[in-house]
Amino acid sequence: MSTPGNSLEGMLTDGRVIVRPLRDGDARDMAAAVGDGEYAVWEPAPGPYTVARALDVVHEYEQGLRKMEKAAFAIVEAATGEFVGSAVLLAGPPPMATGDDPLPVWLAVPDAVEIAYWVRQEARGRGFASRAVRLLALWALDQLGLRCVWLEADPNNIASLRVAEKAGFVREVVLPDHCRDAASGEPHDCVIFARLLGEQWPAADVEQGGSI
Ligand SMILES: CC(C)(COP(=O)(O)OP(=O)(O)OC[C@H]1O[C@@H](n2cnc3c(N)ncnc32)[C@H](O)[C@@H]1OP(=O)(O)O)[C@@H](O)C(=O)NCCC(=O)NCCS
């Protein structure tokens, strides 16, 4: 596996998918990929996105990266170079880790990062998200030296739950009414998954991981 080290430059790949930081040249693809009323991973506002807005998003994340707060990545099909989706890393433990919710103690660690992901409609079901999430999680734990990569998923979002499982994350806890539906604002339950530094990758994702 090639890695960008801890500089967030370069790329990650398993031979089928490439993950690299978003750049200005992605703005056109980003805008084209997000359908009308669809929620991409970069912000709470739904599409459609203009190229100008997508460019702003790239720059916002570049600034976030300089502050070590957040980073955004393109998910690219290795064989074609096609932009198929995006993933973001957001520094910090789950917000509820300091509250009264029954979260595992380790979720309070400061050196944790959340991962979120999105794949354009036409490219779904081909393993892009699970491969990309796995690559980024491995990199964050092995190269950045973080202790925990976590994600939250709606229990009804079967595809997202499968991505978490296929990427080797462990289902930790269900938080009642923790998340809000992006469109309606209604609260809903939320499943927290995590990968911890030093954990063995399950056999299933070793099979999926190919050349890693
Ligand atoms: C979730 C999402 C990123 C998955 O991307 P993807 O590239 O299609 O994911 P993968 O191909 O790696 O895996 C998807 C898995 O979900 C399964 N799946 C998808 N829809 C499903 C459904 N309705 N019922 C059951 N399984 C489903 C697929 O079969 C696949 O599992 P498998 O390989 O065991 O068959 C994509 O659907 C998406 O962008 N959704 C909108 C944004 C979102 O919900 N993001 C997650 C929240 S952070």
The ligand as an SDF file (V2000), in Angstrom:
LIG
                    3D

 48 50  0  0  0  0  0  0  0  0999 V2000
  -23.4830    4.3010    2.0750 C   0  0  0  0  0  0  0  0  0  0  0  0
  -22.7580    4.4320    0.7390 C   0  0  0  0  0  0  0  0  0  0  0  0
  -21.5600    5.3340    0.9510 C   0  0  0  0  0  0  0  0  0  0  0  0
  -22.2740    3.0640    0.2870 C   0  0  0  0  0  0  0  0  0  0  0  0
  -21.4050    3.2350   -0.8430 O   0  0  0  0  0  0  0  0  0  0  0  0
  -21.0420    1.9850   -1.7860 P   0  0  0  0  0  0  0  0  0  0  0  0
  -19.8110    2.3230   -2.5460 O   0  0  0  0  0  0  0  0  0  0  0  0
  -22.2410    1.5900   -2.5440 O   0  0  0  0  0  0  0  0  0  0  0  0
  -20.7130    0.8800   -0.6920 O   0  0  0  0  0  0  0  0  0  0  0  0
  -20.0920   -0.5840   -0.9450 P   0  0  0  0  0  0  0  0  0  0  0  0
  -20.3280   -0.9640   -2.3690 O   0  0  0  0  0  0  0  0  0  0  0  0
  -18.7000   -0.5720   -0.4350 O   0  0  0  0  0  0  0  0  0  0  0  0
  -20.9640   -1.4860    0.0230 O   0  0  0  0  0  0  0  0  0  0  0  0
  -22.3660   -1.3290    0.0950 C   0  0  0  0  0  0  0  0  0  0  0  0
  -22.9520   -2.5500    0.7860 C   0  0  0  0  0  0  0  0  0  0  0  0
  -24.2800   -2.2630    1.1910 O   0  0  0  0  0  0  0  0  0  0  0  0
  -25.1580   -3.1900    0.5980 C   0  0  0  0  0  0  0  0  0  0  0  0
  -26.4160   -2.5270    0.3590 N   0  0  0  0  0  0  0  0  0  0  0  0
  -26.6290   -1.3800   -0.2950 C   0  0  0  0  0  0  0  0  0  0  0  0
  -27.9380   -1.0710   -0.2610 N   0  0  0  0  0  0  0  0  0  0  0  0
  -28.5340   -2.0580    0.4410 C   0  0  0  0  0  0  0  0  0  0  0  0
  -29.8660   -2.3280    0.8230 C   0  0  0  0  0  0  0  0  0  0  0  0
  -30.8650   -1.4920    0.5080 N   0  0  0  0  0  0  0  0  0  0  0  0
  -30.1090   -3.4460    1.5440 N   0  0  0  0  0  0  0  0  0  0  0  0
  -29.1200   -4.2770    1.8850 C   0  0  0  0  0  0  0  0  0  0  0  0
  -27.8270   -4.0850    1.5580 N   0  0  0  0  0  0  0  0  0  0  0  0
  -27.5550   -2.9710    0.8450 C   0  0  0  0  0  0  0  0  0  0  0  0
  -24.4500   -3.6150   -0.6580 C   0  0  0  0  0  0  0  0  0  0  0  0
  -24.9810   -4.8420   -1.1330 O   0  0  0  0  0  0  0  0  0  0  0  0
  -23.0250   -3.7410   -0.1390 C   0  0  0  0  0  0  0  0  0  0  0  0
  -22.8540   -4.8790    0.6740 O   0  0  0  0  0  0  0  0  0  0  0  0
  -22.2800   -6.2790    0.0820 P   0  0  0  0  0  0  0  0  0  0  0  0
  -20.9680   -5.9840   -0.5520 O   0  0  0  0  0  0  0  0  0  0  0  0
  -22.2020   -7.1640    1.2710 O   0  0  0  0  0  0  0  0  0  0  0  0
  -23.2640   -6.7570   -0.9370 O   0  0  0  0  0  0  0  0  0  0  0  0
  -23.6860    5.0190   -0.3660 C   0  0  0  0  0  0  0  0  0  0  0  0
  -24.8410    4.2520   -0.4210 O   0  0  0  0  0  0  0  0  0  0  0  0
  -24.0380    6.4660   -0.1310 C   0  0  0  0  0  0  0  0  0  0  0  0
  -23.2920    7.3600   -0.5160 O   0  0  0  0  0  0  0  0  0  0  0  0
  -25.1710    6.7440    0.5520 N   0  0  0  0  0  0  0  0  0  0  0  0
  -25.5710    8.1160    0.8620 C   0  0  0  0  0  0  0  0  0  0  0  0
  -24.6500    8.7350    1.9120 C   0  0  0  0  0  0  0  0  0  0  0  0
  -24.5950    7.8920    3.1670 C   0  0  0  0  0  0  0  0  0  0  0  0
  -25.5830    7.3230    3.5990 O   0  0  0  0  0  0  0  0  0  0  0  0
  -23.3960    7.8530    3.7850 N   0  0  0  0  0  0  0  0  0  0  0  0
  -23.1750    7.1050    5.0210 C   0  0  0  0  0  0  0  0  0  0  0  0
  -23.4110    7.9610    6.1890 C   0  0  0  0  0  0  0  0  0  0  0  0
  -21.8500    8.5550    6.8510 S   0  0  0  0  0  0  0  0  0  0  0  0
  1  2  1  0
  2  3  1  0
  2  4  1  0
  2 36  1  0
  4  5  1  0
  5  6  1  0
  6  7  2  0
  6  8  1  0
  6  9  1  0
  9 10  1  0
 10 11  2  0
 10 12  1  0
 10 13  1  0
 13 14  1  0
 14 15  1  0
 15 16  1  0
 15 30  1  0
 16 17  1  0
 17 18  1  0
 17 28  1  0
 18 19  1  0
 18 27  1  0
 19 20  2  0
 20 21  1  0
 21 22  1  0
 21 27  2  0
 22 23  1  0
 22 24  2  0
 24 25  1  0
 25 26  2  0
 26 27  1  0
 28 29  1  0
 28 30  1  0
 30 31  1  0
 31 32  1  0
 32 33  2  0
 32 34  1  0
 32 35  1  0
 36 37  1  0
 36 38  1  0
 38 39  2  0
 38 40  1  0
 40 41  1  0
 41 42  1  0
 42 43  1  0
 43 44  2  0
 43 45  1  0
 45 46  1  0
 46 47  1  0
 47 48  1  0
M  END
$$$$
